[in-house]
Amino acid sequence: MRARVERLLEAEREQLPLWVVVAFGAGIVAWFAFGDAVLAPMLLAGAALFLWGYGFGLDSRIGAAMAIIGLCLSLGAADIAWQARTADPEPLAKPFFGPIMGEVIEAEQLPARQIVRWTIRPTQPTGLPSQIRLNAPATLENEGVREGAIVRAKARLMPPAGPAIPGAYDFAERAWFDGLGATGSVISDIDILKGGAKQGVLAQWRSALARHVRRQMAGGAGALGATLATGDRGAIDETDAEAMRRSGMAHLLSISGLHVTAVVGAIYLIVSRLLALIAPLALRIPVPLVAAGAAAVAAIGYTLLTGAEVPTIRACVATLLVLIAMALGRQPISLRMVAAGALLVLCLWPESLTGPSFQLSFAAVTAIVALHEWLVMKRFVARGDRGRLSRAVRFVAALFVTGLVVEIVLMPIAMYHFHKAGLYGPFANVLAIPLTTFVVMPLEALALFLDIAGLGAPVWYLCERALQLLLGIAHVTANQPGSVATLPSMAPSAFGLMIAGGLILFLLKTQLRIFGIFPIAVGAVMALTTPMPDLLITGDGRHVAFSDGQGGIALLRGSAGEYVRGLLRENAGSDREASAVVDARNARCSEDICVVQLRRRGRLWTVGATRSGYLVPSMELAAFCRRVDIMISDRRLPYNCRPSFLKIDRTSLAKTGGLSIDLSRPAIQTVAERTAHLPWSTLKSGTSARIRPANLPAAPSIRN
């Protein structure tokens, strides 16, 4: 058996270094799944694997593989645990309302929302976190505030919010690693006690360039053009942003591999061609090396100019590795290059592993490289002796196949994080990617260059039309029937199985890769068969969503804001507009309480929920509770309120967080199950919250 395993590993020897990143990431995932409690077992398991591999012999494939995997597992868990411990921002313990004064350490303008977002280091009053984030109105005076300014205003602050319901976005996690202890908004006039320092050169260039682009092109085209030039997405209208998301073109809004590659490719081509035209230089200097150096400088400059966000840094690192390989005469694009970039990012920002940005970008690049390393694909795109028409047709076909594969690979990630994915993305991107890469960005660069002499107006006109065409593609695609697939929040185990299967499928090259299909299939079936929850209750108990049994939801409070409506709708897996429960046929509501009846698997459930701030007399409430199966309230319910199945109130929600209830099994999921073990969670008393059938009332009944 040992000899057989050795032969298998020998056959996969070129792919083995890729699994170093997987093992490092597995250590990070284990920490997110179990918290600091897993650190000691993970270190012991890593040491055991290392010693076991040492016993096999480090000169053998199996021994070296086990030793390195054990070491990387331990390092991954230790890295994220250390980063989380050192990042501790000491979050605000409870809501704060009052005057504050502090120094602005970062200012971000969001023109589309008419606000300015400040990160402030408060000096008064004492006891506040070391960094807070405030949204202020975008007045002319506020927009002029720079880093280093001292401001004073009355503000409302809240601790960073965790997931409102199971599967929702965990802002508290991001705030923890960003060092933010509270967020809020300004609710009074702002006194600027001291002007900020002058912006840095890059920040000035970035702001000036974004304003210049928006002046040259109106509306959505100008906002999108400013995003491509500087990475500033603050001016993009929400309607355009939603259309880009629904059409599968949202990746164009994040400065990443596509944009950096376009800039680097253009610089490399221009420099190499210009040097080749000068014979004395071409004969005396290594043209590819000089062109690669110029492209590297352009990549770094573009990354800094666009704000040096994590996705851009990842793309820049990968691009620099490609350029180094080209300069050394090595194969420039390979899975090893992708793995090296991923490992560097995970060492510096291990928390990014669980975010959609890291997963989407590296999954897409891995899928593209693996597809084009496939022998069949290599033969298909090879130039050979084909004519121009044949090469053009094959290029378009290869672009479509690549887009289709990427969309299939990214769909589970989009479904897990956003609960929806665009189905027509491959068709839209076949047009959008070449339009952006070969038309929009060259035109914008040419227009900026010609503006030096004041001659850019005609090119800006063409660029604006190209960007309007790009937005038109997004809107037309997004408005097609069935353009978006939605799913309820899937279990982390289903997502993990699909990711594991994808890694096996793409990172192995022998017939062993076929085994990756099985976990993908199992995970996909688990995700596709996830039922829409019958009840979704937010962590504060104020908002309850009831499934109408036909793919839609009805809200307890029909006047809920757009954010809450979208949150509940997306996590329920519904693409319909949410209705109000008072309008439902199976509900009866007074000013204070609603009663909703839901029939699931032959059983009629009666659910009661308070919907106002008025107190109901204790005896009347107790009598009402005895007539319902589930009672929900955002207040503390009295002890004598005893529904037949479940009581959910302020006291229980403080322990469990938001809830997702499936009455068909029945079963309950809680936010505490997923986050209570993490340092930023305020839910320290998690519950298994799995309801056994024995807890049900003896027989179903219809209550008047």
ChimeraX attribute file (.defattr): number of C-alpha atoms within 10 A of each C-alpha:
attribute: neighborCount
match mode: 1-to-1
recipient: residues
	/A:1	6
	/A:2	9
	/A:3	9
	/A:4	9
	/A:5	12
	/A:6	15
	/A:7	14
	/A:8	15
	/A:9	17
	/A:10	15
	/A:11	14
	/A:12	17
	/A:13	14
	/A:14	14
	/A:15	18
	/A:16	16
	/A:17	17
	/A:18	21
	/A:19	19
	/A:20	21
	/A:21	22
	/A:22	21
	/A:23	21
	/A:24	26
	/A:25	25
	/A:26	19
	/A:27	28
	/A:28	28
	/A:29	21
	/A:30	19
	/A:31	23
	/A:32	21
	/A:33	17
	/A:34	15
	/A:35	19
	/A:36	21
	/A:37	13
	/A:38	17
	/A:39	21
	/A:40	13
	/A:41	12
	/A:42	22
	/A:43	21
	/A:44	14
	/A:45	16
	/A:46	24
	/A:47	18
	/A:48	16
	/A:49	21
	/A:50	23
	/A:51	17
	/A:52	18
	/A:53	23
	/A:54	19
	/A:55	11
	/A:56	17
	/A:57	14
	/A:58	17
	/A:59	10
	/A:60	14
	/A:61	20
	/A:62	22
	/A:63	20
	/A:64	18
	/A:65	21
	/A:66	21
	/A:67	23
	/A:68	21
	/A:69	23
	/A:70	27
	/A:71	23
	/A:72	24
	/A:73	27
	/A:74	24
	/A:75	21
	/A:76	27
	/A:77	29
	/A:78	21
	/A:79	21
	/A:80	27
	/A:81	23
	/A:82	10
	/A:83	16
	/A:84	20
	/A:85	14
	/A:86	11
	/A:87	15
	/A:88	17
	/A:89	21
	/A:90	17
	/A:91	24
	/A:92	20
	/A:93	14
	/A:94	9
	/A:95	12
	/A:96	15
	/A:97	12
	/A:98	12
	/A:99	15
	/A:100	19
	/A:101	21
	/A:102	22
	/A:103	22
	/A:104	24
	/A:105	16
	/A:106	16
	/A:107	21
	/A:108	17
	/A:109	22
	/A:110	19
	/A:111	16
	/A:112	13
	/A:113	14
	/A:114	14
	/A:115	20
	/A:116	21
	/A:117	20
	/A:118	24
	/A:119	20
	/A:120	26
	/A:121	21
	/A:122	21
	/A:123	15
	/A:124	12
	/A:125	11
	/A:126	9
	/A:127	9
	/A:128	20
	/A:129	20
	/A:130	19
	/A:131	23
	/A:132	27
	/A:133	22
	/A:134	20
	/A:135	20
	/A:136	23
	/A:137	20
	/A:138	17
	/A:139	11
	/A:140	8
	/A:141	10
	/A:142	20
	/A:143	18
	/A:144	15
	/A:145	23
	/A:146	20
	/A:147	21
	/A:148	20
	/A:149	21
	/A:150	22
	/A:151	21
	/A:152	20
	/A:153	19
	/A:154	17
	/A:155	23
	/A:156	19
	/A:157	22
	/A:158	19
	/A:159	22
	/A:160	24
	/A:161	17
	/A:162	23
	/A:163	21
	/A:164	25
	/A:165	25
	/A:166	27
	/A:167	24
	/A:168	20
	/A:169	17
	/A:170	18
	/A:171	14
	/A:172	22
	/A:173	21
	/A:174	17
	/A:175	25
	/A:176	22
	/A:177	19
	/A:178	13
	/A:179	18
	/A:180	27
	/A:181	25
	/A:182	29
	/A:183	23
	/A:184	20
	/A:185	19
	/A:186	19
	/A:187	16
	/A:188	14
	/A:189	12
	/A:190	17
	/A:191	13
	/A:192	16
	/A:193	13
	/A:194	13
	/A:195	15
	/A:196	18
	/A:197	11
	/A:198	13
	/A:199	13
	/A:200	10
	/A:201	9
	/A:202	14
	/A:203	15
	/A:204	13
	/A:205	14
	/A:206	21
	/A:207	16
	/A:208	12
	/A:209	17
	/A:210	23
	/A:211	14
	/A:212	14
	/A:213	24
	/A:214	19
	/A:215	13
	/A:216	17
	/A:217	21
	/A:218	12
	/A:219	14
	/A:220	20
	/A:221	24
	/A:222	25
	/A:223	26
	/A:224	30
	/A:225	27
	/A:226	28
	/A:227	23
	/A:228	23
	/A:229	21
	/A:230	23
	/A:231	24
	/A:232	24
	/A:233	22
	/A:234	20
	/A:235	21
	/A:236	23
	/A:237	16
	/A:238	12
	/A:239	11
	/A:240	19
	/A:241	19
	/A:242	16
	/A:243	22
	/A:244	25
	/A:245	22
	/A:246	25
	/A:247	27
	/A:248	28
	/A:249	26
	/A:250	17
	/A:251	17
	/A:252	20
	/A:253	19
	/A:254	19
	/A:255	27
	/A:256	22
	/A:257	24
	/A:258	16
	/A:259	24
	/A:260	23
	/A:261	18
	/A:262	17
	/A:263	19
	/A:264	25
	/A:265	17
	/A:266	18
	/A:267	21
	/A:268	23
	/A:269	14
	/A:270	15
	/A:271	18
	/A:272	20
	/A:273	14
	/A:274	13
	/A:275	19
	/A:276	15
	/A:277	10
	/A:278	10
	/A:279	9
	/A:280	10
	/A:281	13
	/A:282	16
	/A:283	11
	/A:284	8
	/A:285	11
	/A:286	13
	/A:287	20
	/A:288	21
	/A:289	18
	/A:290	16
	/A:291	24
	/A:292	25
	/A:293	19
	/A:294	18
	/A:295	26
	/A:296	23
	/A:297	15
	/A:298	20
	/A:299	27
	/A:300	19
	/A:301	14
	/A:302	22
	/A:303	26
	/A:304	18
	/A:305	20
	/A:306	21
	/A:307	17
	/A:308	17
	/A:309	14
	/A:310	17
	/A:311	21
	/A:312	25
	/A:313	22
	/A:314	23
	/A:315	25
	/A:316	27
	/A:317	24
	/A:318	23
	/A:319	26
	/A:320	23
	/A:321	19
	/A:322	21
	/A:323	25
	/A:324	18
	/A:325	16
	/A:326	16
	/A:327	18
	/A:328	12
	/A:329	11
	/A:330	11
	/A:331	11
	/A:332	17
	/A:333	18
	/A:334	15
	/A:335	21
	/A:336	17
	/A:337	22
	/A:338	24
	/A:339	20
	/A:340	18
	/A:341	22
	/A:342	21
	/A:343	19
	/A:344	15
	/A:345	20
	/A:346	21
	/A:347	17
	/A:348	12
	/A:349	15
	/A:350	22
	/A:351	22
	/A:352	18
	/A:353	18
	/A:354	14
	/A:355	13
	/A:356	15
	/A:357	17
	/A:358	19
	/A:359	16
	/A:360	20
	/A:361	17
	/A:362	20
	/A:363	20
	/A:364	21
	/A:365	17
	/A:366	23
	/A:367	25
	/A:368	19
	/A:369	17
	/A:370	18
	/A:371	18
	/A:372	18
	/A:373	15
	/A:374	11
	/A:375	9
	/A:376	10
	/A:377	15
	/A:378	12
	/A:379	11
	/A:380	15
	/A:381	14
	/A:382	12
	/A:383	14
	/A:384	9
	/A:385	8
	/A:386	10
	/A:387	9
	/A:388	10
	/A:389	9
	/A:390	11
	/A:391	17
	/A:392	12
	/A:393	11
	/A:394	16
	/A:395	16
	/A:396	14
	/A:397	15
	/A:398	17
	/A:399	18
	/A:400	18
	/A:401	17
	/A:402	21
	/A:403	22
	/A:404	19
	/A:405	17
	/A:406	21
	/A:407	22
	/A:408	17
	/A:409	20
	/A:410	21
	/A:411	19
	/A:412	25
	/A:413	22
	/A:414	19
	/A:415	22
	/A:416	23
	/A:417	18
	/A:418	21
	/A:419	24
	/A:420	25
	/A:421	26
	/A:422	26
	/A:423	21
	/A:424	21
	/A:425	27
	/A:426	23
	/A:427	16
	/A:428	22
	/A:429	24
	/A:430	19
	/A:431	15
	/A:432	21
	/A:433	19
	/A:434	13
	/A:435	16
	/A:436	21
	/A:437	17
	/A:438	12
	/A:439	15
	/A:440	24
	/A:441	22
	/A:442	16
	/A:443	21
	/A:444	22
	/A:445	17
	/A:446	15
	/A:447	23
	/A:448	21
	/A:449	13
	/A:450	16
	/A:451	14
	/A:452	9
	/A:453	8
	/A:454	10
	/A:455	13
	/A:456	19
	/A:457	15
	/A:458	11
	/A:459	18
	/A:460	24
	/A:461	14
	/A:462	16
	/A:463	26
	/A:464	24
	/A:465	15
	/A:466	19
	/A:467	24
	/A:468	17
	/A:469	15
	/A:470	23
	/A:471	21
	/A:472	15
	/A:473	20
	/A:474	26
	/A:475	20
	/A:476	13
	/A:477	25
	/A:478	25
	/A:479	13
	/A:480	12
	/A:481	7
	/A:482	13
	/A:483	18
	/A:484	20
	/A:485	17
	/A:486	22
	/A:487	23
	/A:488	25
	/A:489	26
	/A:490	26
	/A:491	16
	/A:492	14
	/A:493	12
	/A:494	22
	/A:495	21
	/A:496	16
	/A:497	20
	/A:498	24
	/A:499	21
	/A:500	16
	/A:501	22
	/A:502	21
	/A:503	20
	/A:504	20
	/A:505	21
	/A:506	20
	/A:507	24
	/A:508	21
	/A:509	18
	/A:510	12
	/A:511	8
	/A:512	12
	/A:513	16
	/A:514	14
	/A:515	13
	/A:516	21
	/A:517	15
	/A:518	13
	/A:519	20
	/A:520	24
	/A:521	15
	/A:522	16
	/A:523	24
	/A:524	18
	/A:525	12
	/A:526	17
	/A:527	23
	/A:528	14
	/A:529	12
	/A:530	16
	/A:531	16
	/A:532	24
	/A:533	25
	/A:534	20
	/A:535	23
	/A:536	29
	/A:537	27
	/A:538	24
	/A:539	26
	/A:540	17
	/A:541	25
	/A:542	20
	/A:543	24
	/A:544	25
	/A:545	27
	/A:546	26
	/A:547	21
	/A:548	16
	/A:549	13
	/A:550	8
	/A:551	12
	/A:552	19
	/A:553	30
	/A:554	23
	/A:555	25
	/A:556	25
	/A:557	19
	/A:558	16
	/A:559	11
	/A:560	14
	/A:561	9
	/A:562	8
	/A:563	9
	/A:564	15
	/A:565	21
	/A:566	17
	/A:567	16
	/A:568	27
	/A:569	24
	/A:570	21
	/A:571	26
	/A:572	28
	/A:573	25
	/A:574	23
	/A:575	18
	/A:576	12
	/A:577	11
	/A:578	19
	/A:579	20
	/A:580	16
	/A:581	25
	/A:582	19
	/A:583	13
	/A:584	14
	/A:585	10
	/A:586	14
	/A:587	16
	/A:588	15
	/A:589	18
	/A:590	11
	/A:591	10
	/A:592	13
	/A:593	19
	/A:594	18
	/A:595	21
	/A:596	21
	/A:597	19
	/A:598	20
	/A:599	13
	/A:600	15
	/A:601	9
	/A:602	9
	/A:603	14
	/A:604	17
	/A:605	20
	/A:606	24
	/A:607	23
	/A:608	25
	/A:609	25
	/A:610	26
	/A:611	21
	/A:612	16
	/A:613	10
	/A:614	10
	/A:615	10
	/A:616	13
	/A:617	8
	/A:618	14
	/A:619	12
	/A:620	10
	/A:621	17
	/A:622	18
	/A:623	14
	/A:624	17
	/A:625	24
	/A:626	16
	/A:627	18
	/A:628	25
	/A:629	22
	/A:630	21
	/A:631	25
	/A:632	26
	/A:633	24
	/A:634	22
	/A:635	18
	/A:636	13
	/A:637	21
	/A:638	12
	/A:639	8
	/A:640	13
	/A:641	18
	/A:642	21
	/A:643	22
	/A:644	18
	/A:645	17
	/A:646	17
	/A:647	19
	/A:648	21
	/A:649	22
	/A:650	18
	/A:651	14
	/A:652	15
	/A:653	24
	/A:654	18
	/A:655	19
	/A:656	24
	/A:657	30
	/A:658	27
	/A:659	25
	/A:660	25
	/A:661	20
	/A:662	18
	/A:663	19
	/A:664	14
	/A:665	12
	/A:666	14
	/A:667	15
	/A:668	18
	/A:669	25
	/A:670	27
	/A:671	27
	/A:672	28
	/A:673	18
	/A:674	18
	/A:675	26
	/A:676	22
	/A:677	21
	/A:678	20
	/A:679	18
	/A:680	26
	/A:681	20
	/A:682	20
	/A:683	21
	/A:684	16
	/A:685	13
	/A:686	18
	/A:687	16
	/A:688	11
	/A:689	15
	/A:690	11
	/A:691	17
	/A:692	10
	/A:693	11
	/A:694	7
	/A:695	10
	/A:696	14
	/A:697	11
	/A:698	9
	/A:699	7
	/A:700	12
	/A:701	11
	/A:702	11
	/A:703	11
	/A:704	6
